[in-house]
Amino acid sequence: MNAQSELTFEVVPSGSLAASSRQEIIDLCSAAYEEDFLYYLDLLPNPVHLLARHSGTLVSHAAWVTRWLQIEEDRILRTAYVEAVATAPKHQRRGYASAVMQRLTRCLDGFEIGALSPSDVRFYERLGWELWRGPLAARAKEGLLPTPGEEVMIYRLSGTPALDLNALLTVEWREGEVW
């Protein structure tokens, strides 16, 4: 039996997250990202958390929030925007993050597309995510704000329309990291 098969998963909306689980997420993400994750977690609007435990210990995590992507002038797509993909440092390189991401994509009913800002493009590509090749921008009151230094990947879901990965992709402005 491999380590991935010993994982248990739990999907928890932020409103149902116990204080102890929230602290576990903050501790895990702070260790994985090597920075205090409390501020960042507080910026996420109503995330849904996917917790992966091994023998009762939280070893990996991902979350998604609802965002609104638009391709060129087409309709706005209800997007599951993935955040805080992390594995505890002492549990890395065991396939836990891959297992979390594979499970996560099966939890996105009701969304038209998945998206994320990758830390490692190759990791996500092997899981079916595609790098957006076109320009990126944020939709703000002032108009479109180009975000040329950013990378975004998308995941096609059953409701995803035909896509031109070279077209302009925009997202609503938000505090903190736009993408």
Contact map, one row per residue, 1 for C-alpha under 8 A:
11101100000000000000000000000000000000000000000000000000000000000000000000000000000000000000000000000000000000000000000000000000000000000000000000000000000000000000000000000000000
11111100000000000000000000000000000000000000000000000000000000000000000000000000000000000000000000000000000000000000000000000000000000000000000000000000000000000000000000000000000
11111110000000000000000000000000000000000000000000000000000000000000000000000000000000000000011100000000000000000000000000000000000000000000000000000000000000000000000000000000000
01111110000000000000000000000000000000000000000000000000000000000000000000000000000000000000011100100000000000000000000000000000000000000000000000000000000000000000000000000000000
11111110000000000000000000000000000000000000000000000000000000000000000000000000000000000000000000000000000000000000000000000000000000000000000000000000000000000000000000000000000
11111111000000000000000000000000000000000000000000000110000000000000000000000000000000000000000000000000000000000000000000000000000000000000000000000000000000000000000000000000000
00111111100000000000000000000000000000000000000000011110000000000000000000000000000000000000000100000000000000000000000000000000000000000000000000000000000000000000000000000000000
00000111110000000000000000000000000000000000000000011100000000000000000000000000000000000000000000000000000000000000000000000000000000000000000000000000000000000000000000000000000
00000011111000000000000000000000000000000000000001111000000000000000000000000000000000000000000000000000000000000000000000000000000000000000000000000000000000000000000000000000000
00000001111100000000000000000000000000000000000011110000000000000000000000000000000000000000000000000000000000000000000000000000000000000000000000000000000000000000000000000000000
00000000111110000000000000000000000000000000000111100000000000000000000000000000000000000000000000000000000000000000000000000000000000000000000000000000000000000000000000000000000
00000000011111011000000000000000000000000000000111100000000000000000000000000000000000000000000000000000000000000000000000000000000000000000000000000000000000000000000000000000000
00000000001111111000000000000000000000000000011110000000000000000000000000000000000000000000000000000000000000000000000000000000000000000000000000000000000000000000000000000000000
00000000000111111000000000000000000000000000011110000000000000000000000000000000000000000000000000000000000000000000000000000000000000000000000000000000000000000000000000000000000
00000000000011111000000000000000000000000000010000000000000000000000000000000000000000000000000000000000000000000000000000000000000000000000000000000000000000000000000000000000000
00000000000111111100000000000000000000000000000000000000000000000000000000000000000000000000000000000000000000000000000000000000000000000000000000000000000000000000000000000000000
00000000000111111110110000000000000000000000000000000000000000000000000000000000000000000000000000000000000000000000000000000000000000000000000000000000000000000000000000000000000
00000000000000011111110000000000000000000000000000000000000000000000000000000000000000000000000000000000000000000000000000000000000000000000000000000000000000000000000000000000000
00000000000000001111111000000000000000000000000000000000000000000000000000000000000000000000000000000000000000000000000000000000000000000000000000000000000000000000000000000000000
00000000000000000111111100000000000000000000000000000000000000000000000000000000000000000000000000000000000000000000000000000000000000000000000000000000000000000000000000000000000
00000000000000001111111110000000000000000000000000000000000000000000000000000000000000000000000000000000000000000000000000000000000000000000000000000000000000000000000000000000000
00000000000000001111111111000000000000000000000000000000000000000000000000000000000000000000000000000000000000000000000000000000000000000000000000000000000000000000000000000000000
00000000000000000011111111100000000000000000000000000000000000000000000000000000000000000000000000000000000000000000000000000000000000000000000000000000000000000000000000000000000
00000000000000000001111111110000000000000000000000000000010000000000000000000000000000000000000000000000000000000000000000000000000000000000000000000000000000000000000000000000000
00000000000000000000111111111000000000000000000000000000010010000000000000000000000000000000000000000000000000000000000000000000000000000000000000000000000000000000000000000000000
00000000000000000000011111111100000111001000000000000000000000000000000000000000000000000000000000000000000000000000000000000000000000000000000000000000000000000000000000000000000
00000000000000000000001111111110000010000000000000000000000000000000000000000000000000000000000000000000000000000000000000000000000000000000000000000000000000000000000000000000000
00000000000000000000000111111111000000000000000000000000011100000000000000000000000001110000000000000000000000000000000000000000000000000000000000000000000000000000000000000000000
00000000000000000000000011111111110010000000000000000000000000000000000000000000000101110000000000000000000000000000000000000000000000000000000000000000000000000000000000000000000
00000000000000000000000001111111111111000000000000000000000000000000000000000000000000000000000000000000000000000000000000000000000000000000000000000000000000000000000000000000000
00000000000000000000000000111111111000000000000000000000000000000000000000000000000000011000000000000000000000000000000000000000000000000000000000000000000000000000000000000000000
00000000000000000000000000011111110000000000000000000000000000000000000000000000000001111000000000000000000000000000000000000000000000000000000000000000000000000000000000000000000
00000000000000000000000000001111111010000000000000000000000000000000000000000000000001000000000000000000000000000000000000000000000000000000000000000000000000000000000000000000000
00000000000000000000000000001111111100000000000000000000000000000000000000000000000000000000000000000000000000000000000000000000000000000000000000000000000000000000000000000000000
00000000000000000000000000000110111110000000000000000000000000000000000000000000000000000000000000000000000000000000000000000000000000000000000000000000000000000000000000000000000
00000000000000000000000001000100011111100000000000000000000000000000000000000000000000000000000000000000000000000000000000000000000000000000000000000000000000000000000000000000000
00000000000000000000000001101100101111111000000000000000000000000000000000000000000000000000000000000000000000000000000000000000000000000000000000000000000000000000000000000000000
00000000000000000000000001000100000111111100000000000000000000000000000000000000000000000000000000000000000000000000000000000000000000000000000000000000000000000000000000000000000
00000000000000000000000000000000000111111110000000000000000000000000000000000000000000000000000000000000000000000000000000000000000000000000000000000000000000000000000000000000000
00000000000000000000000000000000000011111111000000000000000000000000000000000000000000000000000000000000000000000000000000000000000000000000000000000000000000000000000000000001000
00000000000000000000000001000000000011111111000000000000000000000000000000000000000000000000000000000000000000000000000000000000000000000000000000000000000000000000000000000000000
00000000000000000000000000000000000001111111100000000000000000000000000000000000000000000000000000000000000000000000000000000000000000000000000000000000000000000000000000000000000
00000000000000000000000000000000000000111111100000000000000000000000000000000000000000000000000000000000000000000000000000000000000000000000000000000000000000000000000000000011000
00000000000000000000000000000000000000011111111000000000000000001000000000000000000000000000000000000000000000000000000000000000000000000000000000000000000000000000000000000000000
00000000000000000000000000000000000000000111111000000000000000001000000000000000000000000000000000000000000000000000000000000000000000000000000000000000000000000000000000000000000
00000000000011100000000000000000000000000001111100000000000000001000000000000000000000000000000000000000000000000000000000000000000000000000000000000000000000000000000000000000000
00000000000011000000000000000000000000000001111110000000000000111100000000000000000000000000000000000000000000000000000000000000000000000000000000000000000000000000000000000000000
00000000001111000000000000000000000000000000011111000000000000111000000000000000000000000000000000000000000000000000000000000000000000000000000000000000000000000000000000000000000
00000000011111000000000000000000000000000000001111100000000011110000000000000000000000000000000000000000000000000000000000000000000000000000000000000000000000000000000000000000000
00000000111100000000000000000000000000000000000111110000000011100000000000000000000000000000000000010001000000000000000000000000000000000000000000000000000000000000000000000000000
00000000111100000000000000000000000000000000000011111000010111000000000000000000000000000000000000010000000000000000000000000000000000000000000000000000000000000000000000000000000
00000011110000000000000000000000000000000000000001111100011110000000000000000000000000000000000100010000000000000000000000000000000000000000000000000000000000000000000000000000000
00000011100000000000000000000000000000000000000000111111111100000000000000000000000000000000000000000000000000000000000000000000000000000000000000000000000000000000000000000000000
00000111000000000000000000000000000000000000000000011111111000000000000000000000000000000000000000000000000000000000000000000000000000000000000000000000000000000000000000000000000
00000110000000000000000000000000000000000000000000001111100000000000000000000000000000000000000000000000000000000000000000000000000000000000000000000000000000000000000000000000000
00000000000000000000000000000000000000000000000000001111110000000000000000000000000000000000000000000000000000000000000000000000000000000000000000000000000000000000000000000000000
00000000000000000000000000000000000000000000000000001111111000000000000000000000000000000000000000000000000000000000000000000000000000000000000000000000000000000000000000000000000
00000000000000000000000110010000000000000000000000111101111110000000000000000000000000000000000000000000000000000000000000000000000000000000000000000000000000000000000000000000000
00000000000000000000000000010000000000000000000000011100111110000000000000000000000000110010000100000000000000000000000000000000000000000000000000000000000000000000000000000000000
00000000000000000000000000010000000000000000000000111000011111000000000000000000000011110000000110010000000000000000000000000000000000000000000000000000000000000000000000000000000
00000000000000000000000010000000000000000000000011110000011111100000000000000000000111100000000010010000000000000000000000000000000000000000000000000000000000000000000000000000000
00000000000000000000000000000000000000000000000011100000000111110000000000000000011111000000000000011001000000000000000000000000000000000000000000000000000000000000000000000000000
00000000000000000000000000000000000000000000001111000000000011111000000000000000011110000000000000000000000000000000000000000000000000000000000000000000000000000000000000000000000
00000000000000000000000000000000000000000000001110000000000001111100000000000001111000000000000000000000000000000000000000000000000000000000000000000000000000000000000000000000000
00000000000000000000000000000000000000000001111100000000000000111110000000000011111000000000000000000000000000000000000000000000000000000000000000000000000000000000000000000000000
00000000000000000000000000000000000000000000001000000000000000011111000000000111100000000000000000000000000000000000000000000000000000000000000000000000000000000000000000000000000
00000000000000000000000000000000000000000000000000000000000000001111100000000111100000000000000000000000000000000000000000000000000000000000000000000000000000000000000000110000000
00000000000000000000000000000000000000000000000000000000000000000111110000011110000000000000000000000000000000000000000000000000000000000000000000000000000000000000000000110000000
00000000000000000000000000000000000000000000000000000000000000000011111000011110000000000000000000000000000000000000000000000000000000000000000000000000000000000000000011110000000
00000000000000000000000000000000000000000000000000000000000000000001111111111000000000000000000000000000000000000000000000000000000000000000000000000000000000000000000011100000000
00000000000000000000000000000000000000000000000000000000000000000000111111110000000000000000000000000000000000000000000000000000000000000000000000000000000000000000001111000000000
00000000000000000000000000000000000000000000000000000000000000000000011111000000000000000000000000000000000000000000000000000000000000000000000000000000000000000000001111000000000
00000000000000000000000000000000000000000000000000000000000000000000011111100000000000000000000000000000000000000000000000000000000000000000000000000000000000000000000000000000000
00000000000000000000000000000000000000000000000000000000000000000000011111110000000000000000000000000000000000000000000000000000000000000000000000000000000000000000000000000000000
00000000000000000000000000000000000000000000000000000000000000000000011011111000000000000000000000000000000000000000000000000000000000000000000000000000000000000000000000000000000
00000000000000000000000000000000000000000000000000000000000000000001111001111100000000000000000000000000000000000000000000000000000000000000000000000000000000000000000000000000000
00000000000000000000000000000000000000000000000000000000000000000001110000111110000000000000000000000000000000111000000000000000000000000000000000000000000000000000000000000000000
00000000000000000000000000000000000000000000000000000000000000000111100000011111000000000000000000000000000000111000000000000000000000000000000000000000000000000000000000000000000
00000000000000000000000000000000000000000000000000000000000000001111100000001111100000000000000000000000000000111110000000000000000000000000000000000000000000000000000000000000000
00000000000000000000000000000000000000000000000000000000000000011110000000000111110000000000000000000000000100111110000000000000000000000000000000000000000000000000000000000000000
00000000000000000000000000000000000000000000000000000000000000011110000000000011111000000000000000000000000000000111000000000000000000000000000000000000000000000000000000000000000
00000000000000000000000000000000000000000000000000000000000001111000000000000001111110000000000000000000000000000111100000000000000000000000000000000000000000000000000000000000000
00000000000000000000000000000000000000000000000000000000000001111000000000000000111110000000000000000000000000000001000000000000000000000000000000000000000000000000000000000000000
00000000000000000000000000001000000000000000000000000000000011100000000000000000011111000000000000000000000000000000000000000000000000000000000000000000000000000000000000000000000
00000000000000000000000000000000000000000000000000000000000111100000000000000000011111100000000010000000000000000000000000000000000000000000000000000000000000000000000000000000000
00000000000000000000000000011001100000000000000000000000000111000000000000000000000111110000000010000000000000000000000000000000000000000000000000000000000000000000000000000000000
00000000000000000000000000011001000000000000000000000000001110000000000000000000000011111011000110000000000000000000000000000000000000000000000000000000000000000000000000000000000
00000000000000000000000000011011000000000000000000000000001100000000000000000000000001111111000000000000000000000000000000000000000000000000000000000000000000000000000000000000000
00000000000000000000000000000011000000000000000000000000000000000000000000000000000000111111000000000000000000000000000000000000000000000000000000000000000000000000000000000000000
00000000000000000000000000000000000000000000000000000000000000000000000000000000000000011111000000000000000000000000000000000000000000000000000000000000000000000000000000000000000
00000000000000000000000000000000000000000000000000000000001000000000000000000000000000111111110100000000000000000000000000000000000000000000000000000000000000000000000000000000000
00000000000000000000000000000000000000000000000000000000000000000000000000000000000000111111111100000000000000000000000000000000000000000000000000000000000000000000000000000000000
00000000000000000000000000000000000000000000000000000000000000000000000000000000000000000011111100000000000000000000000000000000000000000000000000000000000000000000000000000000000
00110000000000000000000000000000000000000000000000000000000000000000000000000000000000000011111100000000000000000000000000000000000000000000000000000000000000000000000000000000000
00110000000000000000000000000000000000000000000000000000000000000000000000000000000000000001111111100000000000000000000000000000000000000000000000000000000000000000000000000000000
00110010000000000000000000000000000000000000000000010000001100000000000000000000000000100011111111110000000000000000000000000000000000000000000000000000000000000000000000000000000
00000000000000000000000000000000000000000000000000000000000110000000000000000000000011100000001111111000000000000000000000000000000000000000000000000000000000000000000000000000000
00000000000000000000000000000000000000000000000000000000000000000000000000000000000000000000001111111100000000000000000000000010000000000000000000000000000000000000000000000000000
00010000000000000000000000000000000000000000000000000000000000000000000000000000000000000000001111111110000000000000000000000000000000000000000000000000000000000000000000000000000
00000000000000000000000000000000000000000000000001110000000111000000000000000000000000000000000111111111000000000000000000000000000000000000000000000000000000000000000000000000000
00000000000000000000000000000000000000000000000000000000000001000000000000000000000000000000000011111111100000000000000000000010000000000000000000000000000000000000000000000000000
00000000000000000000000000000000000000000000000000000000000000000000000000000000000000000000000001111111110000000000000000000010000000000000000000000000000000000000000000000000000
00000000000000000000000000000000000000000000000000000000000000000000000000000000000000000000000000111111111000000000000000000000000000000000000000000000000000000000000000000000000
00000000000000000000000000000000000000000000000001000000000001000000000000000000000000000000000000011111111100000000000000000000000000000000000000000000000000000000000000000000000
00000000000000000000000000000000000000000000000000000000000000000000000000000000000000000000000000001111111100000100000000000000000000000000000000000000000000000000000000000000000
00000000000000000000000000000000000000000000000000000000000000000000000000000000000000000000000000000111111110000000000000000000000000000000000000000000000000000000000000000000000
00000000000000000000000000000000000000000000000000000000000000000000000000000000000000000000000000000011111110000000000000000000000000000000000000000000000000000000000000000000000
00000000000000000000000000000000000000000000000000000000000000000000000000000001000000000000000000000001111111100100000000000000000000000000000000000000000000000000000000000000000
00000000000000000000000000000000000000000000000000000000000000000000000000000000000000000000000000000000011111100000000000000000000000000000000000000000000000000000000000000000000
00000000000000000000000000000000000000000000000000000000000000000000000000000000000000000000000000000000000111110000000000000000000000000000000000000000000000000000000000000000000
00000000000000000000000000000000000000000000000000000000000000000000000000001111000000000000000000000000000111111100000000000000000000000000000000000000000010100000000000000000000
00000000000000000000000000000000000000000000000000000000000000000000000000001111000000000000000000000000000001111100000000000000000000000000000000000000000111111000000000000000000
00000000000000000000000000000000000000000000000000000000000000000000000000001111000000000000000000000000000000111110000000000000000000000000000000000000011110110000000000000000000
00000000000000000000000000000000000000000000000000000000000000000000000000000011110000000000000000000000100100111111000000000000000000000000000000000000011110000000000000000000000
00000000000000000000000000000000000000000000000000000000000000000000000000000011110000000000000000000000000000001111100000000000000000000000000000000001111000000000000000000000000
00000000000000000000000000000000000000000000000000000000000000000000000000000000111000000000000000000000000000000111110000000000000000000000000000000001110000000000000000000000001
00000000000000000000000000000000000000000000000000000000000000000000000000000000010000000000000000000000000000000011111000000000000000000000000000000111100000000000000000000000001
00000000000000000000000000000000000000000000000000000000000000000000000000000000000000000000000000000000000000000001111110010000000000000000000000000011100000000000000000000000000
00000000000000000000000000000000000000000000000000000000000000000000000000000000000000000000000000000000000000000000111110000000000000000000000000000000000000000000000000000000000
00000000000000000000000000000000000000000000000000000000000000000000000000000000000000000000000000000000000000000000011111110000000000000000000000000000000000000000000000000000000
00000000000000000000000000000000000000000000000000000000000000000000000000000000000000000000000000000000000000000000011111111000001000000000000000000000000000000000000000000000000
00000000000000000000000000000000000000000000000000000000000000000000000000000000000000000000000000000000000000000000000111111100000000000000000000000000000000000000000000000000000
00000000000000000000000000000000000000000000000000000000000000000000000000000000000000000000000000000000000000000000000111111110000000000000000000000000000000000000000000000000000
00000000000000000000000000000000000000000000000000000000000000000000000000000000000000000000000000000000000000000000010111111111110000000000000000000000000000000000000000000000000
00000000000000000000000000000000000000000000000000000000000000000000000000000000000000000000000000000000000000000000000011111111111000000000000000000000000000000000000000000000000
00000000000000000000000000000000000000000000000000000000000000000000000000000000000000000000000000000000000000000000000001111111100000000000000000000000000000000000000000000000000
00000000000000000000000000000000000000000000000000000000000000000000000000000000000000000000000001001100000000000000000000111111100000000000000000000000000000000000000000000000000
00000000000000000000000000000000000000000000000000000000000000000000000000000000000000000000000000000000000000000000000000011111110000000000000000000000001000000000000000000000000
00000000000000000000000000000000000000000000000000000000000000000000000000000000000000000000000000000000000000000000000000011111111000000000000000000000111100000000000000000000000
00000000000000000000000000000000000000000000000000000000000000000000000000000000000000000000000000000000000000000000000000011001111100000000000000000000111000000000000000000000000
00000000000000000000000000000000000000000000000000000000000000000000000000000000000000000000000000000000000000000000000010001000111110000000000000000011110000000000100000000000000
00000000000000000000000000000000000000000000000000000000000000000000000000000000000000000000000000000000000000000000000000000000011111000000000000000011110000000000110000000000000
00000000000000000000000000000000000000000000000000000000000000000000000000000000000000000000000000000000000000000000000000000000001111100000000000000000000000000000111000000000000
00000000000000000000000000000000000000000000000000000000000000000000000000000000000000000000000000000000000000000000000000000000000111110000000000000000000000000000111110000000000
00000000000000000000000000000000000000000000000000000000000000000000000000000000000000000000000000000000000000000000000000000000000011111000000001110000000000000000011110000000000
00000000000000000000000000000000000000000000000000000000000000000000000000000000000000000000000000000000000000000000000000000000000001111100000001110100000000000000000111000000000
00000000000000000000000000000000000000000000000000000000000000000000000000000000000000000000000000000000000000000000000000000000000000111110000111110000000000000000000111100000000
00000000000000000000000000000000000000000000000000000000000000000000000000000000000000000000000000000000000000000000000000000000000000011111000111100000000000000000000001111000010
00000000000000000000000000000000000000000000000000000000000000000000000000000000000000000000000000000000000000000000000000000000000000001111101110000000000000000000000001111000000
00000000000000000000000000000000000000000000000000000000000000000000000000000000000000000000000000000000000000000000000000000000000000000111111110000000000000000000000000011000000
00000000000000000000000000000000000000000000000000000000000000000000000000000000000000000000000000000000000000000000000000000000000000000011111000000000000000000000000000000000000
00000000000000000000000000000000000000000000000000000000000000000000000000000000000000000000000000000000000000000000000000000000000000000001111110000000000000000000000000000000000
00000000000000000000000000000000000000000000000000000000000000000000000000000000000000000000000000000000000000000000000000000000000000000011111110000000000000000000000000000000000
00000000000000000000000000000000000000000000000000000000000000000000000000000000000000000000000000000000000000000000000000000000000000001111011111000000000000000000000001000000000
00000000000000000000000000000000000000000000000000000000000000000000000000000000000000000000000000000000000000000000000000000000000000001111011111100000000000000000000000000000000
00000000000000000000000000000000000000000000000000000000000000000000000000000000000000000000000000000000000000000000000000000000000000111100000111110000000000000000000000000000000
00000000000000000000000000000000000000000000000000000000000000000000000000000000000000000000000000000000000000000000000000000000000000111100000011111100000000000000000000000000000
00000000000000000000000000000000000000000000000000000000000000000000000000000000000000000000000000000000000000000000000000000000000000111000000001111100000000000000000000000000000
00000000000000000000000000000000000000000000000000000000000000000000000000000000000000000000000000000000000000000000000000000000000000000000000000111110000000000000000000000000000
00000000000000000000000000000000000000000000000000000000000000000000000000000000000000000000000000000000000000000000100000000000000000010000000000111111000000000000000000000000001
00000000000000000000000000000000000000000000000000000000000000000000000000000000000000000000000000000000000000000000110000000000001100000000000000001111100000000000000000000000000
00000000000000000000000000000000000000000000000000000000000000000000000000000000000000000000000000000000000000000011110000000000001100000000000000000111110000000000000000000000001
00000000000000000000000000000000000000000000000000000000000000000000000000000000000000000000000000000000000000000011110000000000111100000000000000000011111000000000000000000000000
00000000000000000000000000000000000000000000000000000000000000000000000000000000000000000000000000000000000000001111000000000000111100000000000000000001111100000000000000000000000
00000000000000000000000000000000000000000000000000000000000000000000000000000000000000000000000000000000000000001110000000000001110000000000000000000000111110000000000000000000000
00000000000000000000000000000000000000000000000000000000000000000000000000000000000000000000000000000000000000011100000000000000100000000000000000000000011111110000000000000000000
00000000000000000000000000000000000000000000000000000000000000000000000000000000000000000000000000000000000000111100000000000000000000000000000000000000001111110000000000000000000
00000000000000000000000000000000000000000000000000000000000000000000000000000000000000000000000000000000000000010000000000000000000000000000000000000000000111110000000000000000000
00000000000000000000000000000000000000000000000000000000000000000000000000000000000000000000000000000000000000111000000000000000000000000000000000000000000111111000000000000000000
00000000000000000000000000000000000000000000000000000000000000000000000000000000000000000000000000000000000000011000000000000000000000000000000000000000000111111110000000000000000
00000000000000000000000000000000000000000000000000000000000000000000000000000000000000000000000000000000000000010000000000000000000000000000000000000000000000111110000000000000000
00000000000000000000000000000000000000000000000000000000000000000000000000000000000000000000000000000000000000000000000000000000000000000000000000000000000000011111000000000000000
00000000000000000000000000000000000000000000000000000000000000000000000000000000000000000000000000000000000000000000000000000000000000000000000000000000000000011111100000000000000
00000000000000000000000000000000000000000000000000000000000000000000000000000000000000000000000000000000000000000000000000000000000000000000000000000000000000000111111000000000000
00000000000000000000000000000000000000000000000000000000000000000000000000000000000000000000000000000000000000000000000000000000001111000000000000000000000000000011111000000000000
00000000000000000000000000000000000000000000000000000000000000000000000000000000000000000000000000000000000000000000000000000000000111100000000000000000000000000001111100000000000
00000000000000000000000000000000000000000000000000000000000000000000001100000000000000000000000000000000000000000000000000000000000011100000000000000000000000000001111110000000000
00000000000000000000000000000000000000000000000000000000000000000000001100000000000000000000000000000000000000000000000000000000000001111000000000000000000000000000011111000000000
00000000000000000000000000000000000000000000000000000000000000000000111100000000000000000000000000000000000000000000000000000000000001111000000000000000000000000000001111100000000
00000000000000000000000000000000000000000000000000000000000000000000111100000000000000000000000000000000000000000000000000000000000000011110000100000000000000000000000111110000000
00000000000000000000000000000000000000000000000000000000000000000011110000000000000000000000000000000000000000000000000000000000000000001110000000000000000000000000000011111000011
00000000000000000000000000000000000000000000000000000000000000000011100000000000000000000000000000000000000000000000000000000000000000000111000000000000000000000000000001111100010
00000000000000000000000000000000000000000000000000000000000000000000000000000000000000000000000000000000000000000000000000000000000000000111000000000000000000000000000000111110010
00000000000000000000000000000000000000000000000000000000000000000000000000000000000000000000000000000000000000000000000000000000000000000000000000000000000000000000000000011111110
00000000000000000000000000000000000000000010000000000000000000000000000000000000000000000000000000000000000000000000000000000000000000000000000000000000000000000000000000001111110
00000000000000000000000000000000000000010010000000000000000000000000000000000000000000000000000000000000000000000000000000000000000000000000000000000000000000000000000000000111110
00000000000000000000000000000000000000000000000000000000000000000000000000000000000000000000000000000000000000000000000000000000000000000000000000000000000000000000000000000111111
00000000000000000000000000000000000000000000000000000000000000000000000000000000000000000000000000000000000000000000000000000000000000000100000000000000000000000000000000111111111
00000000000000000000000000000000000000000000000000000000000000000000000000000000000000000000000000000000000000000001100000000000000000000000000000000101000000000000000000100000111
